[in-house]
Amino acid sequence: MLIRRGMGGFTLIEALVALALTLAGVAGATVLLLQSMQHERESATRRNALRLAGSLAEELRVVNRNDGAALAADAPVIAAWRELARSVLPAGADARAEPVGADPAAYRITIDWPVAGSGMQRYTLAVTT
């Protein structure tokens, strides 16, 4: 009988090591993908908050007020904007616009939203009309 030495395929140990390395690589790629998706969601929320604040700022600038006084925090324009913000932002978010000056009318627009694992984020925009 002829016995060949040094020729053959992979041993079982080599195959298991290769499989373990492949699985570790796939697990690492999965973690990176999940983190990337979370960062993209947070970025989209931040963009929405910036867009909402800018939208209200423009609306407040074009509101025709004969006396030049600031609108109340519960004015219809601000109330409608708050409802829009609640529908666009994630659950637990808060949006408000508070008058801070009278002549000329000035406001502070504040938007808070939850961020997974790090509490709340806040965006504040000062607007003078």
RAHUTA-V733537 format. One record per residue. N is the residue number from 1. RES is the residue in one small letter. PHI is phi in degrees with one decimal (999 if undefined). Layout:
N & RES & PHI
N & RES & PHI
//
This chain:
1 & m & 999
2 & l & -96.2
3 & i & -111.1
4 & r & -100.2
5 & r & -111.2
6 & g & 86.6
7 & m & -114.8
8 & g & 157.9
9 & g & -93.2
10 & f & -82.9
11 & t & -83.4
12 & l & -63.3
13 & i & -63.7
14 & e & -61.8
15 & a & -65.2
16 & l & -67.7
17 & v & -65.6
18 & a & -62.4
19 & l & -64.6
20 & a & -63.9
21 & l & -64.7
22 & t & -64.0
23 & l & -63.4
24 & a & -63.8
25 & g & -64.7
26 & v & -65.8
27 & a & -63.7
28 & g & -63.4
29 & a & -65.2
30 & t & -65.1
31 & v & -61.3
32 & l & -62.7
33 & l & -64.3
34 & l & -64.8
35 & q & -65.1
36 & s & -63.3
37 & m & -65.6
38 & q & -65.0
39 & h & -65.0
40 & e & -65.4
41 & r & -61.8
42 & e & -63.7
43 & s & -65.6
44 & a & -64.3
45 & t & -64.5
46 & r & -62.9
47 & r & -62.2
48 & n & -62.8
49 & a & -64.2
50 & l & -63.1
51 & r & -63.6
52 & l & -63.2
53 & a & -63.3
54 & g & -64.6
55 & s & -63.2
56 & l & -65.9
57 & a & -58.9
58 & e & -65.3
59 & e & -62.0
60 & l & -66.2
61 & r & -71.9
62 & v & -96.7
63 & v & -63.6
64 & n & -85.9
65 & r & -117.9
66 & n & -67.7
67 & d & -87.6
68 & g & 78.4
69 & a & -77.3
70 & a & -75.2
71 & l & -72.2
72 & a & -71.2
73 & a & -63.9
74 & d & -105.5
75 & a & -62.4
76 & p & -56.1
77 & v & -62.3
78 & i & -72.0
79 & a & -63.6
80 & a & -64.3
81 & w & -65.0
82 & r & -62.0
83 & e & -64.1
84 & l & -62.3
85 & a & -62.3
86 & r & -65.0
87 & s & -78.9
88 & v & -90.1
89 & l & -83.8
90 & p & -66.6
91 & a & -57.7
92 & g & 94.7
93 & a & -80.1
94 & d & -135.3
95 & a & -132.5
96 & r & -150.9
97 & a & -132.4
98 & e & -120.4
99 & p & -70.5
100 & v & -125.6
101 & g & -154.8
102 & a & -110.2
103 & d & -134.3
104 & p & -77.5
105 & a & -61.4
106 & a & -134.0
107 & y & -137.4
108 & r & -121.0
109 & i & -96.4
110 & t & -127.5
111 & i & -127.2
112 & d & -115.4
113 & w & -146.6
114 & p & -77.2
115 & v & -124.7
116 & a & -57.8
117 & g & 82.2
118 & s & -136.5
119 & g & 82.5
120 & m & -114.2
121 & q & -113.2
122 & r & -132.7
123 & y & -124.6
124 & t & -124.9
125 & l & -130.8
126 & a & -91.8
127 & v & -127.1
128 & t & -115.3
129 & t & -98.6
//
